C-alpha cells in the first residue's frame, strides 16, 4: 500500500502548475456563475477546485454561503458581507475593496444542486485543514461520493497528516479510489493487491462492481472493447426466449410476434377471402399464418415482427456472452482473485461466527438446565415448573430495578436475591408437593405441570401480560467486534462467563464440600447413605432448593436479552430437558456436553434454513429422538442409582 501511495504522489506531482488564478476563472465564466444550473456549472466548479489557487477555497465557500456578489455597474465579482446599509466588499484576491449600496450589488444565491457541487469541490481543501474534525468530515464525504477528482488532493494530503488514525484512513481511502480511478492498469492492480488479507466491506464494495457482468448478443466477433467473462450457449446457459430477448435489446432482431398481434393483423388485412396471398381456408395451420404475416410484412402493411421459426433461426445465427462492466481484463482478473481469497476467508470467518453463536446459545441452555440437572439427576423428579423458576428470577431482577436505578448495582443485588427467592420457592414446593410423590413419576409430572400453569397465571395477575424490561448496564451494550464478519454481544459474553462460573461453583460444591459428598452418596446409593447417617430427605430438599435457586439466577441472565413475560420459562423448559437427557442425567459434564451439542445443532440447522426457526426446532427434536435410540443414557452416563433406574 505504501508503494502505491508513493507512486500516486509522484504521478500527481508531475501535474501541470497553476495556469489561471481563481479570480481569472470566475471572470471568464461570469455568465454561468451569475445564472448557474447543476448541468452547466459543474465544469466551472471543477476548474476552480483544480486551479491550485489557495483563494479558490475562499471563493467557493463564499459562493456556497451566499456571500458572493456581482457589482451591477461593471460586472465584477466580490466577496460580500452585510453592513448596516449595504455591503462590505472584498476583491477575489483577498484585498479590501470598500463598500457599496445594497441596490448596487446582486447577491448570488445558488440552488441546492449547485451548493452540493460546491460542497463536493470544497472537500479537497478541507483534507489539509488544521481542524481535525473538518479533515475527518472531508474523508467521510469522499467515501460517500467517491470521484476521480479526489485522488490528487487526497494523495497530496497524506504526507502532511499528523494524526495516525486519520492518516491510516486516508491511505485506505486512497487505495479504494485507486482501484476505481487509477490512471493505468498497473496502478489499479497494485491497489487491489495492496489490501492483502483485508476483509473490509468497503473493499468488497469497491471490487464487486469490477466483476459485475451483463449479457450481450453479437453476430460474429465480440464487440470492440468488451471484456469477455464467458460465452453462453442458447439452450444450455440461456433459454431460447432469453437469448432472443437479448437480440431484441441489442437491436439485432425485431420484437417477437405474439399470437394476439398476429391474429389482429391478419383479421385487419383480410381481403377477398385471402390475407397476404394466402387463402382464408389455409390459415388453419401455423406455418400458413406465418407465411401470410411475412407477406404483409414484406409489403410494409404491418410492422416487422419475428415468427417462431424466425426466432429460432435468429438465435442460431448469433452468439451470446457475459461481459464485465470493467473493460480492463487485468483489473477484472486481479479483482476476481482478490474476491476469491476474500470469499475463502469470509467463509472461515462465518464458520467462526457461527461457532461463537453456537457457544453463546449453549451457555444459555447450560445456565437454564444446570438446576434441572441437579434436581432431575439426584431426585429423579420431572419438574415441569423448572421454567417458572427461571421466570421468577427474571421478574425478581425487574422488581429490583424498580427500586435501584443504577443498572450495574441492580444486577449485583438481583443475582443473589433471585437465588434466595427461587431457593425458598423450590424448598417450599419440595416440602409441600414433591416429597409426597417420590417414585411416582406420572403424578409428579402432572403436579408440577399444574404448578407451572398456576405460577404463570400468578405472574400475569401481578405483572400483567405486557413484557417488562430488564435493562443491562451500559458497559454490556454493544458487541466485541473482531472484524466485519465475526462479532459477539457483550451480554452473551457475560452469560458465557456466568455459565463457566456456575460450572466451577458446582464442581467445587460437589467435590470439595460435605454437602456435595452427601449429595453424591444419595445419588449413587440412597439406602447405603441413610445407613451412614445421611438424611436423604434433607439432601433432597436442599438439592431441589439449590437447583431452583440456580434457575432463578439463570432467569436474571436470560432476562437481560429476552422478553420478561410470564411465558419466559416455557421458552426454555423443552431445551433444558433435552440438554439434560442428551448429556446424561445427573452429570454436570454431561449437561455441558448436551448444551454444546444442542446449541451447535440448532445454530447449524438455522444456518441452512435461516428463514424458518420452527423447522430448526423440529429437526433438532427429531435428531434428539434418533440420538437417544442409540445412546439412551446420554453422552456421559451416570453410575449408581441413576444408572440402575
Secondary structure, 3 states (H helix, E strand, C coil): CHHHHHHHHHHHHCCCCCCCCHHHHHHHCHHHHHCCCHHHHHHHHHHHHCCCCCHHHHHHHHHHCCCEEEECCCCCEEEEEECCCEEEEECCCCCEEEEEEHHHEEECCCCHHHHHHHHHHHHHHHCCCCCHHHHHHHHHHHHHCCCCCHHHHHHHHHCCCCCHHHHHHHHHHHHHHHHHHCCCHHHHHHHHHHCCCCCCHHHHHHHHHHHCEEEEEECCCCCCCCEEEEEECECCCECHHHHHHHHHHCCCCCCECCHHHHHHHHHHCCECCEECCEEHHHHHCHHHHHHHHHHHHHCCCCCCCECHHHHHHHHHHCEEEEEECCCCHHHHHHHHHHHHHHHHHHHHHHHHHHHHHHHHHHHHHHHHHHHHHHHHHHHCCCCCCHHHHHHHHHHHHHHHHHHCCCHHHHHHHHHHHHHHHHHHHHHHHHHHCHHHCCCCHHHHHHHHHHHHHHHHHHHHHHHCCCCECCCCCHHHCCEEECCCCCEEEHHHHHHHHHHHHHHHHHHHHHHHCHHHHHHHHHHHCHHHHHHCCCCHHHHHHHHHHHHHHHHHHHHHHHHCCCCECCCCCHHHHHHHHHHHHHHCCCCHHHHHHHHHHHHHHHHHHHHHCCCCHHHHHHHHHHHHHHHHHHCCCCCCCCCCHHHHC
